[in-house]
């Protein structure tokens, strides 16, 4: 029995006949499953002879009519599709850079029965334990030392849509446990790049950021160019592995650490996927 047939059988056992009725003349779940498999296969990037990197974030775009029919069953369908993709990845020696997620979006330009699949590889981002302990809220810390005042961050690093404060002297980004900001991307070295926050000799305001490759295997791209070291300006991007990071200067990060759009190293405030 093929994987798609097994997927369909499992789905039939989990939901009532109303599910089949809802999709009788619209997009079928097995069609979505097949399209997700094709998207994974077509997007696979070779890591080694036995391992290939594939996307882990998926958006299934549906017409308003199909999206409305799907809505009551979206959670169940997403769980089954995720399990199907994990099985497929295991069989094909694929590697996901982070947790698999599947979202269903409504698109006005699609007609009933038509759908699109979009994907991206987004690695899980985890600040180091040392930085987490230093900046965690006082009521979550194991020690009784006073927490330093939270100041307005002048430099932040955006990774997968989440902002991480960049304070002097900077931080090391990599895949290893000793990196300040860990990114679970197979294309990233254990200590891949250092982002150095520079200040005036006499102290005071931050003046800029430099990216320095730490002898990584795959190097880094700054605004699309392969460089060993580069001075960064607001909006510049650094790509390492399959992950793109954006530097924001004078970004006005929140003074309140619990704002969801600013990720502090403890992880509260929204973590990366």
N, C-alpha and C positions, 0 to 999 in steps of 0.2 A: 504494500500500500504506500503511495507517494505521500510526501509531507503535506501537500495541499489538501489531499483527501483526509488525512488524519486531522488536520486543522478543522476542516468542515465538520467532521464527525464529532469532535470535541465541542465545537460551538453548538451543534444541534442538541447535545446532551445538557448544555448549560442554560439555554434560553427556551422560552415557550414558542409555540407555533406562530405567535404574533410577530416574532422576529422575521421568520420566513415570509410571512404575509406582507410585512412592511417593505421588503426588498424584492417582491415578486416582479415588479416592472422597473426597478431602478438598479443602482449599483449593487452588485453582489459582494458579500464579504470575501469570497474566495478570489474575486477579481482584484480587490485591494491587496490581499495577501500575495498574489502573484506579482503585482506591480511593486510591492515592497521588496520582494526577493530580487526582482530585476534591478531595482535601484541599488541594492546592496552589491550585487554582482558587478554592475557597470561602474560602480564607484570605488571598487577595491584597489588599494595601493600596495605594492609589494614592499614588505618590511624585510623579509628574509626568504629563503627557499621554502620554508614551511609556514610562514605567517604573512597575512595581508590585513591591512588596516581598512575598516569600513565605517560608514557614518553610523551615528547612534541617536541623532535627533531627526525625527521625521514629521512632516506636515502633510496630511492628506486633505487636499482641497476638493470640496464638493459643491454641487449646485445647491441653491437654497432649498429646493424640494428634497433632494437626497439628504442634505444635512439635517433637515427637520425630521425626516423618517429615522435617521440614525441616532439622533440625540438621546432617546431613552435607553439605548443600548451601547453608548459610546465607551463607557468604562469597561464593560465586559469584553467588547470587541478589542479595545486597546490592549487589555491584559492578554488575550489569546494571541493577538498579532505579535506582541512582544515575545511571548513564549515561543511562537513559531520562528521568529527571527533568531532567537538564541539557539534553537535547535539547528537552524540552517547554518549559522555561524560556526557552530561546533563541527558540523559535518564538513564544512569547507575550509576549516582552519583560519577563520576570520577572527580579527581582534577588534573589539569595540573600545574606543578611548575613554568611555565613561558610561554611566547608566543609559539604558535605552528608553526613549520616550516617544510616544506617538500622539499627536494632536490632530483633531479634525476641525478644519476651518471652512467657513462658508465663503463662496466666491460668486459674485453676481454674473461674471462673464461665462460661467459654465452652465450648460443645459442639463436637464435630467438625464442620468445615465452616463455622463462624462465626469471624469475626475483627473486630478494631477497629484503627483507625489514629489515633494521637495525634501531634500535631506542635507545634513551638515554633520561634520565630525567635530564634536565639542568635548574636549577633555575635562575631566573633573579637576577642579582647582582647590587645593587645601593649604592654608597658611601653616607655617611651622608651629609646633607646640610652644616654643619659646615666645614667639610673637603673640600667640593666642593668650598665653598666661599674662603677658605684660599689659595687653590692652583689653582684657575681658572686663565686664562690669564687676564692680566690687562684690555684689551679692552672689557671683558665680565662682569667685576665686577661692582657692583652698587656703591661702595665707591671709594675714591681716594687714599686710603692708598697704599704705594708701595708694590708690590708683592715681597715676599722673593726670593732670588736667587735660581734657580733650580740647585741642586747639583746632583752628580751621586749617585743614590740609591744603597746602598750596599746590601739591603735585599728587595726582592719582594715576593708577594704572588700570585700564579697563580690560578685563579678560572675560570673554563670553558674556558681555553685557553687564558684568558686575565690577564695581569700583573697589580698588584696594589702595589705601593710603600709601604714599611713598614719602617717607621721612628720611632726613640725612642720617647716616651716610648713604642709605639705599638698601638694596636687597639683592639676593641671588635667586634666580628662577631656574628650576630644574625638575627632574623626575625623582631624584634621590631624597632620602629622608633628612639629609642635612641641608637641603635648600630652604630658603626662607618662604618661598612660595612654590609649592609642589604642584606640578601639572602632570596628570596621568596620561601622557601622550607618548606612545612608543617611539616617536621620532625625535624626542627630546632627550638630551644627555642628563646624567645625574646632576651635574652642575653645568648648566648650559650657558647662561648669560647673566651678567651682573649689571644692574641699573644703579648708577651712582648719582646721587643727588648732590649737586655742588652748591656751596654757599660762599658769600663774600668772606675774605680772609678774617675780617673783624667780627664775623657772625652776622646775625640779622636775617633778612629775607632770603628765601631760596632763589637761586639764579638760573638753574637749569639742570638738565639730566643728560648723562652719557650712558650709552649701551656698549658693553664690552663683552665680546665673545670669549668664553673661558676655555677655549680649545675644544669645543664641542665636535661631535662626529659629523653632524649635518650642517653646521654653520647657522648663520642668521641672515635674514633679509630685512633691511631697513628701507621702508617705502619701495620695496620691490628690488632693491640692489643688494647683492651679497657683499657685506662689509665685516671687517674684524672689530671696528670700533667706530662710533658715530655720536656726534652731539645731536640731541633731539629737541624738537620744537613742538609746540602744542598741535596735537592731531597726528603726529608722526606714528607710524606703525612698525612693529617689530614682529616678524613671523619666524617662529621656531617650530620645527615639526609641522604639524597641521594647525597649529594654534596661532592666532593673530592677537597681539596686544596693542593697545593704543594709549599713548601718553597724553595726559591732560594737565596743562599748566594753569595755575590759578583757577582750579576747577571749582572752588567753593564747596568742597565736600562738607558734609553736615557736621555741626558741632554735637548734635544729638546722635550717639552711637547706635541707636536703635532704628534709625531711618533705613527703610528697606533698600534704598538705591545705593547705599554705601556699605560695602562689605568690609568690616574690620576683621583682623586676623583670627578672631575667635570663632568666626563662622556665623555668629548671630548678626543679622542684618542682611541675610541672603547669601547663600553660597553658590559657587559655580556648579554646573552640572558635571 
